[in-house]
């Protein structure tokens, strides 16, 4: 028979574990007797040995506390991780970055456009061949030779209309090639460098720039709304873990009390109908408490999974820091000012989109207005004859006279702008209404929670009194079961009210005009 030590050794083979030392001996009692045999201070040593495990446990407890506290994180620490790891926040941040780049691009519409075109080509096309030779400034008379030159009268008759008696340049035309229509295959190179400066665009590019600015404002508001929403979800999930553990422990304690009571008192005899009735009621409550405990565990697991999804590197054995519900919401989910709030950043996003849609009407109008620009181009030609350059500069006017795809575009833009405006108004009114509802619900639930907490305290005291009265025989089992049942009902009410109150405070935190200082 081994010696039982009160020191909670994790490994009995640990050389510093008293229980491990004694358990490694075949007969610890003989060892102890031999150690203290003939020793006048045997009793004192035995007393010291008795308190030694307690002393070691006392000295080691701070170190155990440090180990267990390593993965206990405050909500602010969890939120710091979420800000850099939440998939939704990362994707929206990239969308904001893209919108900023798009806005900067649109603002440069007034800058001149510079372009270049370089091409080398081989062709037997008469027009391209002729223009290539002209571009080289090297066209000759032979380049204008055609088949008609062979049969013209000047090839045979002189100025006096007398036949030629000898060969000359004119009679040689009889053998001329058709170089103009059949120039053969030639290779050319052409380079173009141009610049175009818009003078008047009908407001198209200016409207496009304003649309991108409104879009950027909308995306910024959406990013802010998503950040507020993720903060709210994370805070609710964080505190839900603590509430689920707390209510699960209460359910387990109640179940244990009922089990202890049923094991101590024989009230399940069918011959005693009163006691049997109380026994059935208590067993039914046990099953209800089992269900309540499982529900709490499910809530805890869901909340834990939510936090691990938002923060990938959150430790698997992470534990929230113990905190009461009311203290937590006051610190991390403060109430917004009723006079200064009433809408979330989502309403600002829809408002910005509506303003952008209004600018789209101006953009569509510009399609039917003329566009004026100044331009200049320089050309360089290279071929088998020469290298030369030239230029072209001027002003052009361009106007859309008829484009079937643009017919009705203005009416479409006006309808979209009006629809976006109505949607923005709807979102704002809905949020203001929802805000007033949440404020009223928060006030009611806050008062209810205080009443529930006081009821729980009173019911716990009443349950203790009922147990004493049952032991004294003053009340019977059904009456005691009613006390347990009242406690179970209060636990259900407490769980539901706390969950709903936490949800409402999370929703209200999104309405904070400047946001929660902890979420920035």
C-alpha positions as CSV (number, residue, x, y, z in Angstrom):
1,X,0.0,0.0,0.0
2,X,1.5,3.3,-1.1
3,X,1.6,6.5,0.8
4,X,-1.0,9.1,-0.3
5,X,0.4,12.6,-0.7
6,X,-1.8,15.8,-0.9
7,X,0.8,17.4,-3.2
8,X,-0.6,17.3,-6.7
9,X,2.4,15.9,-8.6
10,X,1.9,15.8,-12.3
11,X,4.4,13.0,-12.7
12,X,4.9,10.5,-9.9
13,X,8.4,9.7,-11.4
14,X,9.5,13.2,-10.9
15,X,12.6,13.1,-8.6
16,X,11.3,16.3,-6.8
17,X,7.9,14.7,-6.1
18,X,7.4,13.4,-2.6
19,X,4.7,11.0,-3.7
20,X,7.0,9.8,-6.5
21,X,9.8,9.1,-4.1
22,X,7.6,7.1,-1.7
23,X,5.8,5.2,-4.5
24,X,9.1,4.0,-5.9
25,X,9.8,2.0,-2.7
26,X,8.2,-1.4,-2.3
27,X,7.1,-0.8,1.2
28,X,7.1,3.0,2.1
29,X,6.0,2.3,5.7
30,X,9.1,0.2,6.3
31,X,11.2,2.9,4.7
32,X,9.7,5.5,7.0
33,X,10.2,3.3,10.1
34,X,13.8,2.6,9.2
35,X,14.5,6.2,8.6
36,X,13.1,7.3,12.0
37,X,14.0,4.2,14.1
38,X,15.9,5.1,17.2
39,X,15.6,8.8,16.5
40,X,14.4,10.9,19.5
41,X,13.0,13.5,17.2
42,X,10.9,11.0,15.2
43,X,7.6,12.7,15.9
44,X,8.8,16.1,14.9
45,X,10.3,14.7,11.7
46,X,7.1,12.9,10.9
47,X,5.2,16.2,11.4
48,X,7.6,18.0,9.1
49,X,7.2,15.3,6.5
50,X,3.4,15.7,6.7
51,X,3.6,19.4,6.0
52,X,6.4,19.1,3.4
53,X,4.0,18.5,0.4
54,X,1.9,21.5,1.4
55,X,5.0,23.7,1.7
56,X,6.3,22.6,-1.7
57,X,2.8,23.2,-3.3
58,X,2.7,26.7,-1.8
59,X,6.1,27.6,-3.2
60,X,5.4,26.1,-6.6
61,X,2.0,27.7,-7.0
62,X,3.2,31.0,-8.4
63,X,5.0,29.2,-11.2
64,X,2.0,27.1,-12.1
65,X,0.0,30.3,-12.2
66,X,2.4,31.8,-14.7
67,X,2.2,28.7,-17.0
68,X,-1.6,28.7,-16.9
69,X,-1.8,32.4,-17.5
70,X,0.3,32.4,-20.7
71,X,-2.7,31.9,-23.0
72,X,-5.1,34.1,-21.1
73,X,-5.6,37.1,-23.4
74,X,-7.5,40.3,-22.9
75,X,-9.9,41.3,-25.6
76,X,-7.7,44.2,-26.7
77,X,-4.9,41.7,-27.4
78,X,-7.2,39.5,-29.4
79,X,-8.5,42.5,-31.4
80,X,-4.9,43.5,-32.2
81,X,-4.4,40.1,-33.9
82,X,-7.8,40.3,-35.7
83,X,-7.0,43.7,-37.2
84,X,-4.1,42.3,-39.1
85,X,-5.4,38.8,-39.9
86,X,-9.2,39.0,-40.5
87,X,-9.8,38.0,-44.1
88,X,-12.6,40.5,-44.5
89,X,-10.5,43.4,-43.3
90,X,-7.5,42.4,-45.5
91,X,-9.6,42.2,-48.6
92,X,-11.4,45.5,-48.0
93,X,-8.0,47.2,-47.3
94,X,-6.9,46.1,-50.8
95,X,-10.1,47.4,-52.2
96,X,-9.5,50.8,-50.6
97,X,-6.0,50.8,-52.0
98,X,-7.3,50.1,-55.5
99,X,-9.9,52.9,-55.2
100,X,-7.2,55.4,-54.1
101,X,-5.1,54.5,-57.1
102,X,-8.1,54.8,-59.4
103,X,-8.9,58.2,-58.0
104,X,-5.4,59.5,-58.5
105,X,-5.4,58.2,-62.1
106,X,-8.7,60.0,-62.8
107,X,-7.4,63.3,-61.5
108,X,-4.6,63.3,-64.2
109,X,-7.1,63.6,-67.0
110,X,-5.9,67.2,-67.8
111,X,-2.3,66.1,-68.5
112,X,-1.3,65.7,-72.2
113,X,-1.3,62.2,-73.8
114,X,2.1,61.2,-75.3
115,X,2.3,58.2,-77.5
116,X,4.7,56.4,-79.9
117,X,4.3,54.0,-82.7
118,X,7.2,52.2,-84.4
119,X,6.7,49.6,-87.1
120,X,8.9,47.8,-89.7
121,X,7.1,46.2,-92.6
122,X,7.4,44.6,-96.0
123,X,4.7,45.3,-98.6
124,X,3.9,45.1,-102.3
125,X,0.9,47.5,-101.9
126,X,1.2,50.3,-104.4
127,X,-0.1,53.0,-102.1
128,X,2.1,52.0,-99.2
129,X,5.1,51.8,-101.5
130,X,4.5,55.2,-103.0
131,X,3.9,56.8,-99.5
132,X,7.1,55.1,-98.2
133,X,9.1,56.6,-101.0
134,X,7.5,60.0,-100.5
135,X,8.2,59.7,-96.7
136,X,11.9,59.2,-97.5
137,X,11.6,62.3,-99.7
138,X,13.2,60.2,-102.5
139,X,10.5,59.7,-105.1
140,X,11.7,59.8,-108.7
141,X,10.0,60.2,-112.1
142,X,10.4,56.4,-112.7
143,X,8.2,55.8,-109.7
144,X,5.3,57.3,-111.7
145,X,5.7,55.0,-114.7
146,X,2.6,53.1,-115.8
147,X,1.6,50.8,-118.7
148,X,-0.1,53.8,-120.4
149,X,3.4,55.4,-120.9
150,X,4.3,52.7,-123.4
151,X,1.6,53.7,-126.0
152,X,1.6,57.5,-125.7
153,X,2.2,59.4,-129.0
154,X,5.3,61.1,-127.8
155,X,7.1,57.8,-127.9
156,X,6.9,57.7,-131.7
157,X,6.4,61.3,-132.9
158,X,8.4,64.4,-132.3
159,X,7.1,67.9,-131.7
160,X,6.4,68.3,-135.4
161,X,4.5,65.1,-135.5
162,X,7.2,63.5,-137.5
163,X,8.3,59.9,-136.7
164,X,11.6,59.6,-134.8
165,X,14.5,58.4,-136.9
166,X,16.6,57.3,-133.9
167,X,16.3,56.2,-130.3
168,X,15.7,58.8,-127.6
169,X,14.3,59.1,-124.1
170,X,10.7,59.1,-125.4
171,X,11.1,56.1,-127.6
172,X,12.7,54.3,-124.6
173,X,9.3,54.6,-122.9
174,X,8.1,51.8,-125.1
175,X,10.1,49.4,-122.8
176,X,9.2,51.2,-119.5
177,X,8.0,49.1,-116.5
178,X,4.7,49.7,-114.7
179,X,6.5,50.8,-111.5
180,X,3.5,52.8,-110.1
181,X,1.0,50.0,-110.1
182,X,3.4,47.1,-109.7
183,X,6.2,48.5,-107.5
184,X,7.2,45.0,-106.2
185,X,7.9,44.0,-102.6
186,X,9.8,46.6,-100.6
187,X,10.8,47.0,-96.9
188,X,10.2,50.2,-94.9
189,X,10.4,51.4,-91.3
190,X,8.2,54.1,-89.8
191,X,8.2,55.7,-86.4
192,X,5.6,58.1,-85.0
193,X,5.9,60.2,-81.8
194,X,2.8,62.2,-80.9
195,X,1.3,64.4,-78.1
196,X,-2.3,65.3,-77.5
197,X,-3.6,67.9,-75.2
198,X,-7.3,68.0,-74.4
199,X,-8.8,71.5,-74.5
200,X,-12.5,70.7,-74.0
201,X,-14.0,67.3,-73.2
202,X,-17.6,68.2,-72.5
203,X,-17.0,67.5,-68.8
204,X,-16.6,63.7,-69.3
205,X,-13.2,63.3,-67.6
206,X,-14.0,65.8,-64.9
207,X,-17.1,63.9,-64.0
208,X,-15.2,60.6,-64.1
209,X,-12.7,62.1,-61.6
210,X,-15.5,63.2,-59.3
211,X,-17.2,59.8,-59.6
212,X,-13.9,58.1,-58.5
213,X,-13.6,60.5,-55.5
214,X,-17.2,59.6,-54.4
215,X,-16.4,55.9,-54.9
216,X,-13.3,56.2,-52.7
217,X,-15.3,57.9,-50.0
218,X,-17.9,55.1,-50.2
219,X,-15.2,52.4,-50.0
220,X,-13.6,54.1,-47.0
221,X,-17.0,54.1,-45.3
222,X,-17.5,50.5,-46.1
223,X,-14.1,49.6,-44.7
224,X,-14.9,51.5,-41.5
225,X,-18.3,49.7,-41.3
226,X,-16.7,46.3,-41.8
227,X,-14.1,47.1,-39.1
228,X,-16.8,48.1,-36.7
229,X,-18.8,45.0,-37.5
230,X,-15.8,42.7,-37.0
231,X,-15.0,44.4,-33.8
232,X,-18.6,43.9,-32.6
233,X,-18.6,40.2,-33.6
234,X,-15.2,39.6,-32.0
235,X,-16.3,41.3,-28.7
236,X,-19.6,39.3,-28.6
237,X,-17.7,36.0,-29.3
238,X,-15.1,36.8,-26.7
239,X,-17.5,37.5,-23.9
240,X,-19.8,34.7,-25.0
241,X,-17.1,32.2,-24.2
242,X,-17.0,33.5,-20.6
243,X,-20.8,33.5,-20.3
244,X,-21.1,30.0,-21.7
245,X,-18.5,28.7,-19.2
246,X,-20.2,30.5,-16.3
247,X,-23.7,29.3,-17.1
248,X,-22.4,25.8,-17.9
249,X,-20.8,25.6,-14.5
250,X,-23.9,26.8,-12.8
251,X,-25.9,24.1,-14.6
252,X,-23.3,21.5,-13.6
253,X,-23.4,22.6,-9.9
254,X,-27.2,22.5,-9.9
255,X,-27.2,19.0,-11.4
256,X,-24.6,17.9,-8.9
257,X,-26.7,19.2,-6.0
258,X,-29.7,17.3,-7.3
259,X,-27.7,14.1,-7.8
260,X,-26.3,14.4,-4.2
261,X,-29.8,14.9,-2.9
262,X,-31.2,11.9,-4.7
263,X,-28.3,9.7,-3.5
264,X,-28.7,10.8,0.1
265,X,-32.5,10.4,0.4
266,X,-34.6,7.5,-0.7
267,X,-37.6,9.3,-2.2
268,X,-38.0,7.2,-5.4
269,X,-40.2,4.6,-3.8
270,X,-43.5,4.3,-5.7
271,X,-45.3,3.5,-2.5
272,X,-44.6,7.0,-1.3
273,X,-46.4,9.0,-4.0
274,X,-45.4,12.4,-2.6
275,X,-41.7,11.5,-2.5
276,X,-41.9,9.7,-5.8
277,X,-43.4,12.7,-7.4
278,X,-40.6,14.9,-6.1
279,X,-38.1,12.3,-7.4
280,X,-39.5,12.4,-10.9
281,X,-39.5,16.2,-10.9
282,X,-35.8,16.3,-9.8
283,X,-34.8,13.7,-12.4
284,X,-36.6,15.8,-15.1
285,X,-34.6,18.8,-14.0
286,X,-31.4,16.8,-14.3
287,X,-32.2,16.2,-17.9
288,X,-33.0,19.8,-18.5
289,X,-29.7,20.8,-16.9
290,X,-27.9,18.4,-19.2
291,X,-29.5,20.1,-22.2
292,X,-28.6,23.5,-20.9
293,X,-25.0,22.5,-20.3
294,X,-24.7,21.1,-23.9
295,X,-26.2,24.3,-25.3
296,X,-23.7,26.3,-23.3
297,X,-20.8,24.2,-24.6
298,X,-22.1,24.6,-28.2
299,X,-22.2,28.4,-27.8
300,X,-18.7,28.3,-26.3
301,X,-17.3,26.3,-29.2
302,X,-19.0,28.5,-31.8
303,X,-17.7,31.6,-30.3
304,X,-14.2,30.1,-30.0
305,X,-14.3,29.1,-33.7
306,X,-15.4,32.6,-34.7
307,X,-12.3,34.1,-32.9
308,X,-10.0,31.6,-34.4
309,X,-11.4,32.3,-37.9
310,X,-10.8,36.1,-37.4
311,X,-7.3,35.6,-35.9
312,X,-5.5,32.7,-37.4
313,X,-2.6,32.6,-35.0
314,X,-4.7,32.8,-31.9
315,X,-3.5,30.0,-29.6
316,X,-5.6,26.8,-29.7
317,X,-5.9,26.8,-25.9
318,X,-6.6,30.5,-25.7
319,X,-8.7,31.6,-22.7
320,X,-10.5,35.0,-22.2
321,X,-9.7,37.0,-19.2
322,X,-12.3,36.6,-16.5
323,X,-14.7,39.6,-16.5
324,X,-18.3,40.3,-15.7
325,X,-20.7,41.1,-18.5
326,X,-21.6,44.6,-17.4
327,X,-18.0,45.5,-16.8
328,X,-16.9,44.1,-20.2
329,X,-19.5,46.0,-22.2
330,X,-18.8,49.3,-20.4
331,X,-15.1,48.9,-21.2
332,X,-15.2,47.5,-24.8
333,X,-18.8,48.2,-26.0
334,X,-19.7,51.7,-24.7
335,X,-23.1,53.1,-25.6
336,X,-23.2,55.7,-28.4
337,X,-24.5,59.2,-27.8
338,X,-28.2,59.3,-28.5
339,X,-28.1,62.9,-29.8
340,X,-25.0,62.6,-32.0
341,X,-25.6,59.2,-33.5
342,X,-28.3,57.3,-35.3
343,X,-26.6,55.8,-38.4
344,X,-23.6,53.7,-39.1
345,X,-20.8,54.1,-41.7
346,X,-22.9,51.9,-44.0
347,X,-25.3,54.8,-44.5
348,X,-22.4,57.1,-45.3
349,X,-21.2,54.6,-48.0
350,X,-24.7,54.5,-49.6
351,X,-24.8,58.3,-49.5
352,X,-21.4,58.5,-51.3
353,X,-22.5,56.0,-53.9
354,X,-25.7,58.1,-54.5
355,X,-23.6,61.2,-55.1
356,X,-21.4,59.3,-57.5
357,X,-24.5,58.1,-59.4
358,X,-25.6,61.8,-59.7
359,X,-22.3,62.7,-61.3
360,X,-22.8,59.8,-63.8
361,X,-25.6,61.9,-65.3
362,X,-23.2,64.7,-66.2
363,X,-20.8,62.1,-67.6
364,X,-23.5,60.7,-69.9
365,X,-24.4,64.2,-71.1
366,X,-20.9,64.8,-72.2
367,X,-21.1,62.0,-74.8
368,X,-23.2,64.3,-76.9
369,X,-20.9,67.3,-76.6
370,X,-18.0,68.1,-78.9
371,X,-14.4,67.4,-77.8
372,X,-11.5,69.7,-78.8
373,X,-7.8,68.9,-78.5
374,X,-4.5,70.1,-79.8
375,X,-2.1,67.6,-81.2
376,X,1.3,67.2,-82.8
377,X,3.0,64.3,-84.4
378,X,6.5,63.7,-85.9
379,X,7.3,60.9,-88.3
380,X,10.5,59.2,-89.3
381,X,10.8,57.0,-92.4
382,X,13.6,54.6,-93.3
383,X,13.9,52.5,-96.5
384,X,16.4,51.4,-99.1
385,X,16.7,54.9,-100.5
386,X,17.0,57.4,-97.6
387,X,16.1,58.4,-94.1
388,X,13.8,61.4,-93.6
389,X,11.4,62.9,-91.1
390,X,8.3,65.1,-91.0
391,X,5.7,66.5,-88.7
392,X,2.0,67.2,-88.4
393,X,0.4,69.6,-85.8
394,X,-3.0,71.2,-85.3
395,X,-6.3,71.2,-83.5
396,X,-9.1,68.7,-84.0
397,X,-12.8,68.7,-83.1
398,X,-14.6,65.4,-82.5
399,X,-18.3,65.0,-81.9
400,X,-20.6,62.0,-81.6
401,X,-23.4,62.5,-84.1
402,X,-25.1,59.1,-83.8
403,X,-24.2,56.1,-81.7
404,X,-27.0,53.5,-81.3
405,X,-25.5,52.2,-78.1
406,X,-25.7,55.7,-76.5
407,X,-29.4,56.2,-77.2
408,X,-31.2,56.2,-73.9
409,X,-28.0,56.2,-71.9
410,X,-28.8,59.6,-70.3
411,X,-32.3,58.4,-69.1
412,X,-30.7,55.2,-67.7
413,X,-28.2,57.3,-65.7
414,X,-30.9,59.5,-64.3
415,X,-32.9,56.4,-63.3
416,X,-29.9,54.9,-61.6
417,X,-29.1,58.1,-59.8
418,X,-32.7,58.4,-58.5
419,X,-32.6,54.8,-57.4
420,X,-29.3,55.2,-55.5
421,X,-30.7,58.3,-53.8
422,X,-33.8,56.5,-52.6
423,X,-31.7,53.5,-51.4
424,X,-29.5,55.8,-49.4
425,X,-32.5,57.5,-47.8
426,X,-34.0,54.0,-47.0
427,X,-30.7,52.8,-45.3
428,X,-30.5,56.0,-43.3
429,X,-34.1,55.9,-42.1
430,X,-33.9,52.2,-41.4
431,X,-30.7,52.6,-39.3
432,X,-32.2,55.5,-37.3
433,X,-35.3,53.4,-36.6
434,X,-33.2,50.4,-35.6
435,X,-31.0,52.6,-33.4
436,X,-34.0,53.8,-31.4
437,X,-35.2,50.2,-31.0
438,X,-31.8,49.0,-29.8
439,X,-31.5,51.9,-27.4
440,X,-34.9,51.0,-25.9
441,X,-34.1,47.3,-25.8
442,X,-30.8,48.0,-24.1
443,X,-32.4,50.0,-21.3
444,X,-35.1,47.3,-20.7
445,X,-32.6,44.5,-20.7
446,X,-30.1,46.3,-18.5
447,X,-32.8,46.7,-15.9
448,X,-34.0,43.1,-16.4
449,X,-30.4,41.8,-15.9
450,X,-30.0,43.5,-12.6
451,X,-33.4,42.1,-11.5
452,X,-32.3,38.6,-12.7
453,X,-29.0,38.8,-10.9
454,X,-30.8,39.8,-7.7
455,X,-33.4,37.0,-8.2
456,X,-30.6,34.4,-8.7
457,X,-29.0,35.6,-5.4
458,X,-32.3,35.4,-3.6
459,X,-33.2,32.0,-5.2
460,X,-29.8,30.5,-4.2
461,X,-30.5,31.6,-0.6
462,X,-34.1,30.2,-0.8
463,X,-32.8,26.9,-2.2
464,X,-30.4,26.5,0.8
465,X,-33.3,27.3,3.2
466,X,-35.5,24.7,1.4
467,X,-32.9,22.1,1.7
468,X,-32.7,22.7,5.5
469,X,-36.5,22.6,5.8
470,X,-36.5,19.3,3.9
471,X,-33.9,17.8,6.2
472,X,-36.0,19.0,9.2
473,X,-39.1,17.4,7.6
474,X,-40.9,20.8,7.3
475,X,-41.4,20.5,3.6
476,X,-41.6,17.5,1.2
477,X,-39.7,16.5,-1.9
478,X,-42.1,18.2,-4.4
479,X,-41.7,21.5,-2.6
480,X,-37.9,21.2,-2.7
481,X,-38.2,20.3,-6.4
482,X,-40.1,23.5,-7.0
483,X,-37.1,25.4,-5.5
484,X,-34.7,23.6,-7.8
485,X,-37.1,24.2,-10.8
486,X,-37.2,27.9,-10.0
487,X,-33.4,28.0,-10.0
488,X,-33.3,26.2,-13.4
489,X,-35.8,28.6,-14.9
490,X,-33.8,31.6,-13.6
491,X,-30.7,30.1,-15.2
492,X,-32.5,29.9,-18.5
493,X,-33.7,33.4,-18.2
494,X,-30.2,34.6,-17.2
495,X,-28.6,32.8,-20.1
496,X,-31.0,34.2,-22.7
497,X,-31.0,37.7,-21.3
498,X,-27.2,37.9,-21.1
499,X,-26.8,36.7,-24.7
500,X,-29.4,39.1,-26.0
501,X,-28.0,42.0,-24.0
502,X,-24.5,41.3,-25.3
503,X,-25.8,41.1,-28.9
504,X,-27.6,44.5,-28.5
505,X,-24.5,46.2,-27.1
506,X,-22.5,44.8,-30.0
507,X,-25.0,46.2,-32.5
508,X,-25.0,49.6,-30.7
509,X,-21.2,49.8,-30.8
510,X,-21.5,50.0,-34.6
511,X,-23.5,53.3,-34.3
512,X,-20.7,55.0,-32.4
513,X,-20.0,58.2,-34.4
514,X,-16.2,58.1,-33.9
515,X,-16.0,54.4,-33.3
516,X,-14.8,52.6,-30.2
517,X,-11.3,53.7,-29.1
518,X,-10.4,50.1,-28.6
519,X,-11.1,49.1,-32.2
520,X,-8.8,51.6,-33.9
